[in-house]
């Protein structure tokens, strides 16, 4: 039996490895850019920083520690220095690819962190396997800036799997579309006209704001933003702001929204506030050649006709008034059905002149009352005198009649007595 050489004895003592083998080892030393493992072979295994991670400036001492167990793949049995060159990253990627293949076949939804924002999309890593999500598949709407996704965990599905060509494509868009379709169906199943709902401002235009109700957008038209006049929606709303709105109408998939809640309608008590004859204060909202429109309160405008501005002649309202000016006027007409109110500053001027007229009137009224009292007194005295005379006459007549009757009776008695006496 021939004697074995020292090298042969070592070969018999330690296991045999080949390029491509998967080995497990224990970390015996860690440097900033290198990991050394005891893999049970006559030489130690080496994992460089580039073969452990894709982070070019990573400090391996922060990621791996002595006595850690690692599984790696053999790249070279002898790297030229008698050491075994290993890769941790590629083995993990192979395992990741198997994971991605399973997810592709099962249409599984995956979650991963965006590790890099590229010109044409996003790069994510699943168990060290890279997945590319094109910009067109990142969202269901156009994304101008993909940087906001950096470092975020997102969900997606694998729609294309070809590791040989290093083409593994992820799709986030279809998940968003499907989820919104479900939310949309749920939304339309529960809402109806007249409901009050909460949404988020999604977009603001010159004619209105689009509100995301959770599954579908509703339009809040500029005319429905307030009972009063709105110059610009962009002055009232900001994207991302939460608002509570009224569902005005639902026509198919179109939802019309409003902030003009019925219980806040300013015309509900306008009949009392702006009754004919009331003195009101308002702001000049806009002007035409024939008059000025005065905002008495949001949603209640009144017309101040040019002829009712002043007793003096006014060619057009802008000659004496300006937009934004506060004026006081009298309500001269109120039409609740037509929601029309007419004002007059001229009538108010006339009303202000009345106290002087009333003083003059009071003076004349006092004199007139005194004269009337005197006339009434005289007439009363005359009436009393006439009544007394009439009574006196009646009494005199009665007395005269009685005396005449008595005289006549006496004369008759005397005549009868004379005729009956005997002649001498």
C-alpha positions as CSV (number, residue, x, y, z in Angstrom):
1,X,0.0,0.0,0.0
2,X,1.6,3.3,-1.2
3,X,1.8,6.2,1.1
4,X,-0.6,9.2,0.4
5,X,0.8,12.6,-0.1
6,X,-0.1,15.5,2.2
7,X,-2.3,17.1,-0.4
8,X,-4.1,13.8,-1.0
9,X,-4.7,13.4,2.7
10,X,-6.2,16.9,2.7
11,X,-8.4,16.1,-0.2
12,X,-9.7,13.0,1.6
13,X,-10.3,15.0,4.8
14,X,-12.3,17.9,3.2
15,X,-15.3,17.7,0.9
16,X,-14.9,18.2,-2.8
17,X,-16.6,21.2,-4.4
18,X,-17.1,22.4,-8.0
19,X,-18.1,25.6,-9.7
20,X,-21.9,26.1,-9.4
21,X,-22.2,24.1,-6.2
22,X,-24.3,25.5,-3.4
23,X,-22.5,25.5,-0.1
24,X,-23.3,26.6,3.5
25,X,-20.7,28.2,5.7
26,X,-20.1,30.1,9.0
27,X,-18.8,33.6,8.9
28,X,-15.4,33.7,10.6
29,X,-14.5,37.3,9.6
30,X,-16.1,40.4,8.1
31,X,-14.4,43.3,6.5
32,X,-15.9,46.5,5.1
33,X,-15.9,45.0,1.6
34,X,-15.4,41.2,2.1
35,X,-16.9,38.3,4.0
36,X,-14.8,35.2,4.9
37,X,-16.6,31.9,5.5
38,X,-15.6,28.5,6.7
39,X,-17.3,26.2,4.2
40,X,-15.7,22.9,5.4
41,X,-13.2,23.0,2.5
42,X,-9.4,23.1,2.6
43,X,-9.7,26.8,1.6
44,X,-12.0,29.5,3.0
45,X,-14.8,30.9,0.9
46,X,-14.8,34.7,0.0
47,X,-17.8,36.8,-0.8
48,X,-17.0,40.3,-2.0
49,X,-19.2,43.3,-1.5
50,X,-20.4,43.2,-5.2
51,X,-21.3,39.6,-4.8
52,X,-23.3,40.2,-1.6
53,X,-25.3,43.2,-2.4
54,X,-26.2,45.7,-5.2
55,X,-25.4,48.6,-2.9
56,X,-22.0,49.9,-4.1
57,X,-21.1,51.7,-0.8
58,X,-22.6,49.2,1.6
59,X,-20.5,48.4,4.7
60,X,-20.6,44.6,5.1
61,X,-19.8,44.9,8.8
62,X,-23.2,46.4,9.3
63,X,-25.0,43.7,7.4
64,X,-23.2,40.5,8.4
65,X,-21.6,39.4,11.7
66,X,-19.2,36.6,12.8
67,X,-20.9,33.2,13.4
68,X,-23.7,34.1,11.0
69,X,-24.7,31.2,8.8
70,X,-24.8,31.9,5.0
71,X,-25.6,29.9,2.0
72,X,-23.7,30.8,-1.2
73,X,-22.9,29.6,-4.7
74,X,-19.4,28.7,-5.9
75,X,-18.2,30.9,-8.7
76,X,-14.6,29.7,-8.7
77,X,-13.0,26.9,-6.7
78,X,-9.7,28.7,-6.8
79,X,-9.7,32.4,-7.3
80,X,-5.9,32.4,-8.0
81,X,-5.0,33.0,-4.4
82,X,-6.1,29.6,-3.2
83,X,-9.5,30.8,-2.0
84,X,-13.0,29.9,-3.1
85,X,-14.9,32.7,-4.7
86,X,-18.5,32.7,-3.7
87,X,-21.7,34.7,-4.5
88,X,-24.5,35.3,-2.1
89,X,-26.4,37.8,-4.4
90,X,-26.7,35.5,-7.4
91,X,-27.9,32.5,-5.4
92,X,-30.5,34.7,-3.8
93,X,-31.5,36.0,-7.2
94,X,-32.0,32.5,-8.5
95,X,-34.2,31.7,-5.5
96,X,-36.0,35.0,-6.1
97,X,-36.6,34.1,-9.8
98,X,-38.2,30.8,-8.7
99,X,-40.4,32.8,-6.4
100,X,-41.3,35.2,-9.2
101,X,-42.0,32.3,-11.6
102,X,-44.4,30.9,-9.1
103,X,-46.1,34.3,-8.6
104,X,-46.3,34.7,-12.4
105,X,-48.0,31.3,-12.8
106,X,-50.4,31.8,-9.9
107,X,-51.2,35.5,-10.7
108,X,-50.1,36.3,-7.2
109,X,-50.0,39.9,-5.8
110,X,-46.5,40.7,-4.6
111,X,-45.2,43.5,-2.3
112,X,-41.8,45.0,-2.6
113,X,-39.9,48.2,-2.0
114,X,-38.9,50.5,-4.8
115,X,-35.1,50.4,-4.8
116,X,-34.5,52.6,-7.8
117,X,-36.4,55.1,-9.9
118,X,-35.4,54.8,-13.6
119,X,-36.1,57.0,-16.6
120,X,-38.7,54.7,-17.9
121,X,-40.1,53.1,-14.7
122,X,-39.4,51.6,-11.3
123,X,-37.1,48.9,-10.1
124,X,-38.1,46.6,-7.2
125,X,-36.4,43.6,-5.7
126,X,-38.1,40.4,-4.6
127,X,-35.7,38.1,-2.7
128,X,-32.8,39.6,-4.6
129,X,-34.5,39.2,-7.9
130,X,-35.1,42.4,-9.8
131,X,-38.5,43.3,-11.3
132,X,-39.0,46.3,-13.7
133,X,-42.3,48.2,-13.6
134,X,-42.6,50.4,-16.7
135,X,-43.9,54.0,-16.1
136,X,-47.1,53.2,-18.1
137,X,-47.9,50.4,-15.6
138,X,-47.1,52.2,-12.4
139,X,-50.5,53.9,-12.1
140,X,-53.9,54.1,-13.7
141,X,-53.3,57.8,-14.4
142,X,-50.3,59.6,-15.9
143,X,-47.5,60.0,-13.4
144,X,-45.3,62.9,-14.3
145,X,-42.9,62.4,-11.4
146,X,-42.0,58.9,-10.4
147,X,-39.6,60.0,-7.7
148,X,-42.4,60.0,-5.1
149,X,-42.3,56.2,-5.2
150,X,-38.6,55.9,-4.2
151,X,-38.4,53.8,-1.0
152,X,-42.1,53.0,-1.0
153,X,-43.5,49.6,-0.7
154,X,-45.9,48.9,-3.6
155,X,-47.9,45.9,-4.8
156,X,-47.9,44.5,-8.3
157,X,-48.3,41.3,-10.3
158,X,-45.8,39.7,-12.7
159,X,-47.1,40.0,-16.3
160,X,-44.0,38.8,-18.1
161,X,-41.4,36.4,-16.9
162,X,-38.2,35.7,-19.0
163,X,-35.2,35.5,-16.8
164,X,-32.9,34.4,-19.6
165,X,-33.4,37.7,-21.3
166,X,-33.5,39.4,-17.9
167,X,-37.0,40.5,-18.6
168,X,-39.3,40.3,-15.6
169,X,-42.1,42.8,-15.9
170,X,-44.4,44.0,-13.1
171,X,-47.8,45.7,-13.4
172,X,-49.3,47.9,-10.7
173,X,-51.9,49.6,-12.9
174,X,-54.2,46.6,-13.4
175,X,-54.5,46.2,-9.6
176,X,-55.5,49.8,-9.2
177,X,-58.0,49.5,-12.1
178,X,-59.5,46.4,-10.6
179,X,-59.7,47.8,-7.1
180,X,-61.4,51.0,-8.4
181,X,-63.9,48.9,-10.4
182,X,-64.9,47.2,-7.1
183,X,-65.0,50.4,-5.2
184,X,-67.1,52.0,-8.0
185,X,-69.6,49.2,-7.9
186,X,-69.9,49.5,-4.1
187,X,-70.2,53.3,-4.3
188,X,-73.1,53.3,-6.8
189,X,-74.8,50.5,-4.8
190,X,-75.0,52.6,-1.6
191,X,-75.4,56.3,-2.8
192,X,-78.5,58.1,-4.0
193,X,-79.6,61.6,-4.8
194,X,-79.8,63.7,-1.7
195,X,-77.1,61.9,0.2
196,X,-74.4,63.9,2.0
197,X,-70.9,62.3,1.4
198,X,-67.3,63.1,2.1
199,X,-64.6,63.1,-0.7
200,X,-61.2,64.4,-1.6
201,X,-60.5,67.1,-4.1
202,X,-58.8,65.4,-7.1
203,X,-58.6,68.2,-9.6
204,X,-59.6,71.9,-9.8
205,X,-60.5,73.6,-13.1
206,X,-62.0,77.0,-14.1
207,X,-65.5,75.5,-14.3
208,X,-65.5,73.3,-11.2
209,X,-63.8,70.7,-9.0
210,X,-63.6,66.9,-9.4
211,X,-64.1,65.1,-6.1
212,X,-62.9,61.5,-5.5
213,X,-65.8,59.8,-3.6
214,X,-63.9,56.5,-3.3
215,X,-64.4,54.6,-6.6
216,X,-65.8,57.3,-8.7
217,X,-65.4,61.1,-9.2
218,X,-68.2,63.6,-8.9
219,X,-68.3,67.1,-10.4
220,X,-68.8,70.1,-8.2
221,X,-69.7,72.7,-10.7
222,X,-68.8,76.3,-10.0
223,X,-72.5,77.2,-9.9
224,X,-73.0,74.7,-7.1
225,X,-70.1,75.8,-4.9
226,X,-72.0,78.5,-3.0
227,X,-75.4,80.2,-2.7
228,X,-73.5,83.3,-3.6
229,X,-71.3,84.2,-6.6
230,X,-67.9,82.3,-7.0
231,X,-65.2,84.0,-9.1
232,X,-62.8,81.1,-9.3
233,X,-62.9,77.5,-7.9
234,X,-59.1,77.6,-7.5
235,X,-59.5,80.2,-4.8
236,X,-61.8,77.9,-2.8
237,X,-60.3,74.4,-3.2
238,X,-56.9,72.7,-3.1
239,X,-56.0,69.3,-4.4
240,X,-56.0,66.7,-1.6
241,X,-58.5,68.7,0.5
242,X,-61.3,66.8,2.1
243,X,-64.8,68.2,1.5
244,X,-68.4,67.2,2.5
245,X,-70.8,67.5,-0.4
246,X,-74.4,66.9,-1.4
247,X,-75.2,64.4,-4.2
248,X,-77.4,66.6,-6.5
249,X,-78.0,64.0,-9.2
250,X,-76.8,60.6,-10.6
251,X,-77.1,60.1,-14.3
252,X,-75.5,56.8,-15.4
253,X,-71.9,57.0,-14.1
254,X,-72.0,60.8,-13.9
255,X,-72.4,62.3,-10.4
256,X,-73.3,65.9,-9.9
257,X,-72.3,67.4,-6.6
258,X,-73.3,70.6,-4.7
259,X,-72.5,72.6,-1.6
260,X,-75.8,74.4,-1.7
261,X,-77.5,72.5,1.1
262,X,-81.3,73.1,1.1
263,X,-81.4,74.0,4.8
264,X,-78.9,76.7,4.2
265,X,-80.9,78.3,1.4
266,X,-80.8,82.1,2.2
267,X,-84.3,82.5,0.6
268,X,-85.9,80.5,3.3
269,X,-86.2,83.5,5.6
270,X,-85.7,86.2,3.0
271,X,-89.4,87.3,3.2
272,X,-88.9,88.5,6.7
273,X,-85.4,90.0,6.2
274,X,-86.1,91.8,3.0
275,X,-89.8,92.6,3.2
276,X,-91.0,95.7,1.3
277,X,-90.2,98.8,3.3
278,X,-87.3,97.3,5.1
279,X,-84.0,99.2,5.2
280,X,-81.1,96.9,4.1
281,X,-77.4,97.1,3.6
282,X,-75.5,95.3,0.8
283,X,-72.4,95.2,-1.3
284,X,-72.3,96.3,-5.0
285,X,-71.5,93.0,-6.7
286,X,-71.7,94.1,-10.4
287,X,-73.1,96.8,-12.6
288,X,-74.8,97.3,-15.9
289,X,-76.0,100.4,-17.7
290,X,-79.5,100.0,-16.3
291,X,-78.6,99.4,-12.7
292,X,-76.5,97.8,-10.0
293,X,-76.9,94.3,-8.5
294,X,-76.5,94.4,-4.7
295,X,-75.5,91.3,-2.8
296,X,-77.6,91.5,0.4
297,X,-76.1,88.2,1.6
298,X,-74.6,85.2,-0.3
299,X,-77.2,83.9,-2.7
300,X,-79.5,86.9,-2.3
301,X,-79.0,89.7,-4.9
302,X,-81.2,92.7,-5.4
303,X,-81.5,95.2,-8.3
304,X,-80.9,98.9,-7.7
305,X,-82.3,100.5,-10.9
306,X,-80.4,103.5,-12.1
307,X,-83.5,105.6,-11.7
308,X,-83.6,104.6,-8.0
309,X,-80.1,105.7,-7.1
310,X,-80.8,109.3,-6.4
311,X,-83.3,112.2,-6.9
312,X,-80.6,113.7,-9.1
313,X,-80.2,112.4,-12.6
314,X,-77.7,109.5,-12.9
315,X,-76.6,108.4,-16.4
316,X,-75.2,105.0,-15.3
317,X,-74.5,103.4,-11.9
318,X,-70.8,103.5,-12.4
319,X,-70.9,107.3,-12.3
320,X,-71.7,107.2,-8.6
321,X,-71.1,103.6,-7.4
322,X,-68.2,101.2,-7.5
323,X,-68.0,97.4,-7.2
324,X,-67.4,96.4,-3.6
325,X,-69.0,99.5,-2.2
326,X,-71.4,99.1,0.7
327,X,-74.7,100.9,0.3
328,X,-77.9,101.2,2.3
329,X,-81.3,101.3,0.6
330,X,-85.0,100.6,1.0
331,X,-86.8,97.5,-0.3
332,X,-89.4,98.8,-2.7
333,X,-90.5,95.4,-4.1
334,X,-90.1,91.8,-3.0
335,X,-91.0,88.9,-5.3
336,X,-90.4,85.6,-3.4
337,X,-91.6,83.4,-6.2
338,X,-89.4,85.0,-8.8
339,X,-86.7,85.6,-6.2
340,X,-86.5,89.2,-7.2
341,X,-85.9,92.2,-4.9
342,X,-85.9,95.8,-6.0
343,X,-84.1,98.5,-4.0
344,X,-84.2,102.3,-3.9
345,X,-81.7,104.7,-2.5
346,X,-83.9,107.5,-3.6
347,X,-86.8,106.3,-1.4
348,X,-84.5,106.3,1.5
349,X,-83.5,110.0,0.8
350,X,-87.2,110.9,0.8
351,X,-87.7,109.0,4.1
352,X,-84.8,111.0,5.6
353,X,-86.6,114.3,4.6
354,X,-89.8,113.3,6.4
355,X,-88.9,114.4,10.0
356,X,-88.8,118.1,8.9
357,X,-92.1,117.8,7.1
358,X,-93.6,116.1,10.1
359,X,-92.6,118.9,12.4
360,X,-94.3,121.5,10.1
361,X,-97.3,119.2,9.9
362,X,-97.5,118.9,13.6
363,X,-97.6,122.7,14.1
364,X,-100.4,123.1,11.6
365,X,-102.2,120.1,13.0
366,X,-102.3,121.7,16.5
367,X,-103.8,124.9,15.1
368,X,-106.3,123.0,13.1
369,X,-107.3,121.0,16.1
370,X,-107.8,124.1,18.2
371,X,-109.9,125.7,15.5
372,X,-111.9,122.5,15.1
373,X,-112.5,122.3,18.8
374,X,-113.8,125.9,18.9
375,X,-116.1,125.3,15.9
376,X,-117.4,122.1,17.5
377,X,-118.0,124.0,20.8
378,X,-120.0,126.8,19.1
379,X,-122.0,124.3,17.1
380,X,-122.7,122.4,20.3
381,X,-123.9,125.6,22.1
382,X,-126.1,126.5,19.2
383,X,-127.6,123.0,19.1
384,X,-128.3,123.2,22.9
385,X,-129.9,126.7,22.5
386,X,-132.1,125.4,19.7
387,X,-133.2,122.5,21.8
388,X,-134.1,124.8,24.8
389,X,-136.1,127.2,22.6
390,X,-138.0,124.3,21.0
391,X,-138.9,123.0,24.5
392,X,-139.9,126.4,25.7
393,X,-142.2,126.9,22.7
394,X,-143.8,123.6,23.2
395,X,-144.4,124.4,26.8
396,X,-145.8,127.9,26.0
397,X,-148.1,126.4,23.4
398,X,-149.4,123.9,25.8
399,X,-150.0,126.6,28.4
400,X,-151.8,128.9,25.9
401,X,-154.0,126.0,24.8
402,X,-154.9,125.2,28.3
403,X,-155.7,128.9,29.1
404,X,-157.8,129.2,26.0
405,X,-159.8,126.1,26.8
406,X,-160.4,127.3,30.3
407,X,-161.6,130.7,29.1
408,X,-163.9,129.2,26.6
409,X,-165.4,126.9,29.1
410,X,-166.0,129.7,31.5
411,X,-167.7,131.8,28.8
412,X,-169.9,129.0,27.8
413,X,-170.9,128.4,31.4
414,X,-171.8,132.0,31.9
415,X,-173.9,132.1,28.7
416,X,-175.8,129.1,29.8
417,X,-176.4,130.6,33.2
418,X,-177.7,133.9,31.8
419,X,-180.2,132.2,29.5
420,X,-181.6,130.1,32.4
421,X,-182.2,133.0,34.8
422,X,-185.9,134.4,35.1
423,X,-186.7,137.7,33.7
424,X,-187.5,140.5,36.1
